[in-house]
Amino acid sequence: MLKQYTDLPRGFLDASAAELERILGGPSLIHLPGLRDRPLFVSILLHGNETSGLTALQEFLRTRLDRPLPRALSLFVGNVAAARAGVRTLPGQPDYNRIWPGGEDSASPEARMLALVVDQMRQRRVFASIDIHNNSGPNPHYSCISRVDGRHLYLASLFSPTVVHFTRPRGVQVAAFAELCPAVTIECGQPGDRYGIEHARELVEAALHLGKIPDHPASEVSLFRTVARVLLPADVTFGYGDEAVELQLMDDLAQFNFRELPVGTIFARVRGQREVNFVVEDQQGRDVAADYFELVDGELRTRRPVMPAMLTTNPAIVRQDCLCYLMEGLPTPADG
């Protein structure tokens, strides 16, 4: 499945996300030379409807057509089939950010392809890794890391002072590359947002100019840890606002992102005869819903203070991924 190129394919710099499958022929690894040999690895379009990374790389590379890159760049362009349809993943496809080495899927053709990408970058002695994503709802720009150490924090802090550490879900790109080099996922707001595109471009350019990566953050950071993932039971109908479904999610949930919510905050109303709760998976994969939510007078309310991230009002993403993540604050290494 993997296509490999040693130069920019004709038409790539001007293509829309929907046109890339025709231009590239499939998921592609593009190796571009630079003044320093150890490459920066950048992945884009692991989710087909998250397009800011593509635009950021196109805009940056247009400025370098007549001069060499400061460092070699290996660009992975992921789910171009989903990008053609403008969706996160196509029906029947695995999620391209859940099947990297270290996850539960190692046998599917897509997982084998991503293992090949990692192996290629290991051989090339990858310098650092940046995985570019968008959110479906309003969130501040933030970085995600799978290891809390100085070099990973440095790379993350170049993008945002808000850094989230997580260990689940497994099979994500940032965890696979953390085995090889400093690695970060960046969340650039919603697709098409101009500031998000420029912010991603600035990070890629800054990382390409680094001669080495220091073992401390570039600036003061606020560090959070993901403690749980909130999903909906597969057999429960749901919607937002006043839809005639069993679980009516509050239609303004996205305003709660990165806010400390008090006990008793309402997330949803339950309609019908069944007692319904969320499925809340902790970092060991256990369902700890009763620790975080309770049903009171037909409303699902928080049982303890929580800080959610990536709350979405997109029903397809709720089913394909989750409703949100729950976080808690951590001291940074500099805090002791």
C-alpha positions in Angstrom: 0.0 0.0 0.0 2.8 2.4 0.8 4.1 4.7 -1.9 7.5 6.2 -1.5 9.0 9.3 -3.3 12.4 11.0 -3.2 11.0 14.3 -4.6 7.7 16.2 -4.4 5.2 14.5 -6.7 4.0 16.7 -9.5 0.9 18.6 -8.4 1.3 18.0 -4.7 1.9 21.6 -3.6 -1.3 22.8 -5.2 -3.6 19.8 -4.5 -6.6 19.8 -2.2 -6.9 17.0 0.3 -9.5 15.4 -1.9 -7.1 15.3 -4.9 -4.2 13.6 -3.2 -5.3 10.0 -3.7 -5.2 10.6 -7.5 -1.9 12.4 -7.3 -0.1 10.1 -4.9 -1.7 6.7 -5.6 -2.2 5.9 -1.9 -0.6 6.6 1.5 2.8 8.0 0.8 6.2 8.6 2.4 8.0 11.5 0.7 11.7 11.9 1.5 13.2 15.3 0.8 17.0 16.0 1.3 18.4 18.8 3.6 21.6 20.3 4.9 21.5 17.9 7.9 20.9 14.3 7.1 18.9 13.0 10.1 15.3 13.7 9.0 12.4 15.4 10.7 9.4 13.2 10.3 6.0 14.9 9.9 2.7 13.0 9.5 -0.5 14.6 8.1 -4.0 13.4 7.2 -4.0 10.4 9.5 -7.6 11.4 9.7 -8.9 12.4 6.3 -10.9 15.4 7.3 -8.0 17.1 9.4 -6.5 19.1 6.7 -4.5 21.9 8.4 -1.3 19.9 8.3 -1.5 19.5 4.5 -2.0 23.2 4.0 0.8 24.1 6.4 3.3 21.8 4.7 2.3 23.0 1.2 2.7 26.6 2.2 6.1 26.0 3.8 7.5 23.9 1.0 6.5 26.5 -1.6 8.9 28.9 0.1 11.8 26.4 -0.2 11.6 25.5 -3.9 14.8 27.4 -4.8 16.9 26.6 -1.7 17.7 23.5 0.3 15.9 22.5 3.5 17.9 23.1 6.7 17.3 19.4 7.5 16.0 16.4 5.6 12.3 16.0 5.8 10.3 12.8 5.6 6.6 13.6 5.1 4.0 10.8 5.6 0.6 11.5 3.9 -1.9 9.1 5.5 -5.5 8.3 4.8 -5.9 9.9 1.3 -8.9 7.7 0.6 -10.8 9.2 3.5 -9.5 12.6 2.5 -11.1 12.2 -0.9 -14.4 11.7 0.8 -13.8 14.4 3.4 -14.2 12.1 6.4 -12.1 10.9 9.3 -12.1 7.3 8.1 -14.1 5.4 5.5 -16.5 2.7 6.6 -14.6 -0.5 7.2 -11.3 1.2 7.5 -9.2 1.2 10.7 -8.4 4.5 12.3 -4.9 5.5 11.0 -4.0 6.8 14.4 -4.8 3.6 16.3 -2.8 1.1 14.4 0.9 2.1 14.7 3.3 -0.3 16.3 2.5 -0.8 20.0 -1.3 -1.0 19.4 -3.6 -4.0 19.3 -3.7 -4.3 15.5 -0.5 -5.6 13.9 -2.0 -7.8 11.3 -4.1 -5.6 9.0 -2.6 -4.3 5.8 -2.8 -0.7 7.1 -1.0 -1.7 10.4 1.7 -3.5 8.4 2.2 -0.4 6.3 2.6 1.8 9.3 5.1 -0.6 10.8 7.1 -0.3 7.6 7.0 3.5 7.9 8.5 3.3 11.4 11.1 0.8 10.3 12.1 3.1 7.4 12.5 6.0 9.8 14.5 4.0 12.3 16.9 3.2 9.5 17.2 6.8 8.6 17.9 7.7 12.3 14.9 10.1 12.6 15.7 13.3 14.4 12.2 14.2 15.7 8.6 13.6 14.9 5.6 15.9 14.6 2.1 14.5 14.0 -0.4 17.2 12.9 -4.1 17.0 13.8 -7.3 19.1 14.1 -10.1 19.0 16.6 -13.8 18.8 15.6 -14.8 21.3 18.4 -13.3 24.4 19.8 -10.1 23.8 21.8 -7.0 25.8 22.5 -3.9 24.8 20.6 -2.0 22.2 22.6 0.6 19.5 22.3 0.4 15.8 23.3 3.3 13.6 24.3 3.6 10.0 25.4 6.7 10.5 27.5 7.4 13.1 30.1 11.0 14.0 29.6 13.0 17.1 28.8 13.4 16.6 25.0 9.8 15.7 24.4 8.7 18.6 26.5 11.0 20.9 24.5 9.5 19.9 21.2 6.0 20.2 22.6 6.6 23.6 24.2 7.8 25.1 20.8 4.1 24.7 19.8 2.1 25.5 22.9 2.5 26.0 26.7 -0.4 23.6 27.1 0.9 20.0 27.0 -1.1 16.8 27.6 0.6 13.5 28.5 -1.3 10.3 27.7 -0.7 6.5 27.5 -4.1 5.4 26.0 -5.4 4.8 23.4 -2.6 2.6 22.2 -1.4 2.4 18.6 -1.0 6.1 18.2 1.8 7.7 16.1 3.3 9.8 18.8 3.9 6.7 21.0 5.4 4.7 18.2 7.9 7.4 17.4 8.7 8.1 21.0 10.6 4.9 20.9 12.9 6.5 18.3 13.1 10.2 18.9 11.4 13.2 20.6 7.8 13.0 19.4 4.8 15.3 19.7 1.2 15.4 18.4 -0.1 19.0 17.8 -3.7 19.9 17.9 -4.3 22.9 15.7 -7.9 23.8 16.3 -10.5 23.2 13.7 -9.8 22.4 10.1 -9.2 25.4 7.9 -8.6 27.8 10.7 -5.9 30.2 9.5 -4.1 30.6 12.8 -3.9 26.8 13.2 -2.3 26.4 9.7 0.2 29.1 10.4 1.0 27.8 13.9 1.7 24.3 12.5 3.9 25.7 9.8 5.9 27.7 12.3 6.6 24.6 14.4 7.7 22.5 11.4 10.1 25.3 10.3 11.5 25.8 13.8 12.1 22.0 14.2 13.9 21.8 10.8 16.3 24.5 12.0 17.2 22.8 15.2 20.7 21.4 15.4 19.9 19.5 18.6 17.0 19.2 21.0 17.6 20.4 24.6 16.6 18.3 27.5 14.3 21.0 29.0 11.2 22.9 27.9 11.7 26.0 25.8 9.4 27.9 28.1 7.1 27.4 31.1 4.4 24.8 30.4 1.1 23.7 31.9 1.3 19.9 32.0 -1.8 17.7 32.1 -2.3 14.0 32.2 -5.1 12.1 30.5 -6.8 9.9 33.1 -9.8 8.6 31.2 -11.7 8.4 27.9 -15.4 8.9 27.7 -17.4 6.8 25.3 -21.1 6.1 24.7 -22.6 2.6 25.0 -22.9 1.1 21.5 -26.6 0.2 22.0 -27.7 3.7 23.2 -29.2 6.2 20.8 -27.9 9.7 21.3 -28.1 13.2 20.0 -27.7 16.8 21.0 -30.2 19.2 22.5 -33.8 18.1 22.3 -33.5 15.2 19.9 -35.8 12.2 20.5 -33.1 9.8 21.7 -32.2 7.9 24.8 -29.2 10.1 25.6 -29.6 13.8 25.0 -26.1 15.4 25.2 -26.0 19.0 26.1 -25.6 21.0 22.8 -23.0 23.4 24.4 -20.7 20.7 25.7 -17.7 22.0 23.6 -17.5 25.1 25.8 -16.2 22.8 28.6 -12.9 22.0 26.9 -9.9 22.7 29.1 -12.1 24.0 31.9 -12.2 22.7 35.4 -15.8 21.6 35.9 -17.3 21.4 39.4 -19.3 18.5 40.8 -22.8 18.4 39.4 -22.0 19.7 35.9 -24.7 18.3 33.5 -23.4 16.4 30.5 -26.6 14.8 29.3 -30.2 14.0 29.9 -31.5 10.4 29.9 -34.9 9.7 28.3 -36.7 6.4 28.4 -36.9 3.5 30.9 -33.2 2.4 31.0 -30.6 3.8 33.4 -27.8 4.9 31.1 -24.3 6.0 31.9 -21.2 6.8 29.8 -18.5 4.2 29.4 -15.4 5.7 31.0 -12.1 3.9 30.4 -9.2 4.6 32.6 -5.5 4.2 31.6 -5.7 0.5 32.4 -8.8 0.0 30.2 -11.2 -0.4 33.2 -14.7 1.1 33.1 -14.7 3.7 35.9 -17.9 5.5 34.9 -19.3 5.4 38.4 -16.3 7.4 39.7 -16.9 10.3 37.3 -20.6 10.4 36.5 -23.9 9.7 38.2 -27.6 9.7 37.1 -29.6 12.2 39.2 -33.2 13.2 38.3 -32.7 12.0 34.7 -29.4 13.9 34.2 -25.9 12.6 33.9 -23.8 14.8 36.1 -20.2 14.8 37.2 -19.5 13.2 40.6 -16.1 14.8 41.0 -14.3 17.9 39.5 -13.1 17.1 36.0 -11.3 18.8 33.1 -12.4 17.5 29.7 -10.6 17.9 26.4 -11.6 17.2 22.8 -15.3 17.3 23.5 -17.0 17.0 20.2 -20.5 17.7 18.9 -19.9 15.6 15.8 -21.9 12.3 16.2 -19.8 10.4 13.7 -16.6 11.2 15.7 -18.3 10.2 19.0 -19.0 6.8 17.5 -15.6 6.4 15.7 -13.5 7.6 18.6 -15.0 9.0 21.8 -17.0 11.9 23.3 -14.0 13.4 25.1 -11.0 12.8 27.4 -10.7 13.7 31.1 -7.5 15.2 32.4 -5.8 16.3 35.6 -2.9 18.7 36.2 0.7 17.4 36.7 3.8 19.1 38.0 6.4 19.6 35.3 9.9 18.1 35.9 11.2 21.6 36.7 8.7 21.8 39.5 10.1 18.7 41.1 
